[in-house]
Structure formats: structure tokens, C-alpha cells
Amino acid sequence: MEMGTIEREIHIDASPDIVFEVISRPEHLREWWPDDITMEPVPGFVGELVFGDRSDPDAKVVPMTVLEIDPPRRFSFR
């Protein structure tokens, strides 16, 4: 399977510190994207995104690796 990159630029009426907090903390991410997440904002950390109930065989569990952290400007993972 070929892997690619999706990039999108949006403008948010909030400070970079607030935006970074929301995209780099599991408790905030759970509010708007995955149903569960195991992640620490530390380069090299290997975690996972869970879509659906983890106990359901149809749940989608996606591994993720934190690539780069540059608070409050950049948080990237794959």
C-alpha cells in the first residue's frame, strides 16, 4: 500500500498555545476525533488511535508514532 500525506491549513481564533494543547493531549483529542487514544507528546512514542469500542471486533485500532514536537507550533505523527 502506498502511503501519502494529507496537509490542510486552517485558521483558528485561538492562540498557538491553546491549539497545541488541543491537538497534543489525549483527553482533548478524544473529544473530537478517536474514541480512545494512547499517546504521549514525546518524539518516538508509539501509541494507537481507536475508533469504536475496543472490545468490538469491528473496532479500528491504528498504530501511531509521534514524529516531531515543537511547542506550540508543530506536532506531527504517523
N, C-alpha and C positions, 0 to 999 in steps of 0.2 A: 504494500500500500504506500502510495506517495504521500508524504507529509507536507503540509503547507503552513502558511502563516496568515492570520487574519489580523489586520490592524484597522482601528477605527479611531477617529479623533472626534471628541465631543467636548462641548464647553459646559461646565457646571458652575453654578453660582455658589461656590464654596471655596475655602482656602485649600491650597495643596495639602496642608497637614490633615484636614478633615477628610479629603478624598483618599489620601494614602491610608488613613486609619480604616476606612470602609472597605477598601479593596485588599487589605493585607491582614485582616483579623478574621478568623473563622466565625466568630459569633456574629459579625456583620454580614459576611458572605452568605451565611445560611438564610438570612432574611430575604435575599433576592435571587439566589442562583441555585446552588445544590441543596438537597435535603440534609446532607451531612457532609462534613469535610474534616480531614485530618491534615493539618498544615501548621508549620511554624515559619514565620517570615525570616528564614535563615538560608543563605545560598547553599545549595546542595541537599537541602531537606527533601526527602522523598515521602510523599503523603498520598492521599486519594480524595477524589470527589465522588460522592454517592448521590445518585439520582433515583429516588424511590426509596422504599423501605428495604434496608439492608438484608432483612430476613426473607424477603420475597425473591424467588429465583429470577424474576424478571427485572430486578433492580440492576441498574447500570453502575458499576464501580470502575472509575477511571483513575489510573495511576497518574501522579503529577510530581514534577521535580521543580523546586524553586531554583531559578537560574540566576537572578540578579535582584539586588535590593539597593536602592539609592534613595532613602527617605529625604524629603517627601515627594520625590519626582518620579521614581521608577520602581515597579515591582513586576517582574516577569517570571513566568513559569511555563513549563510544557508538560 
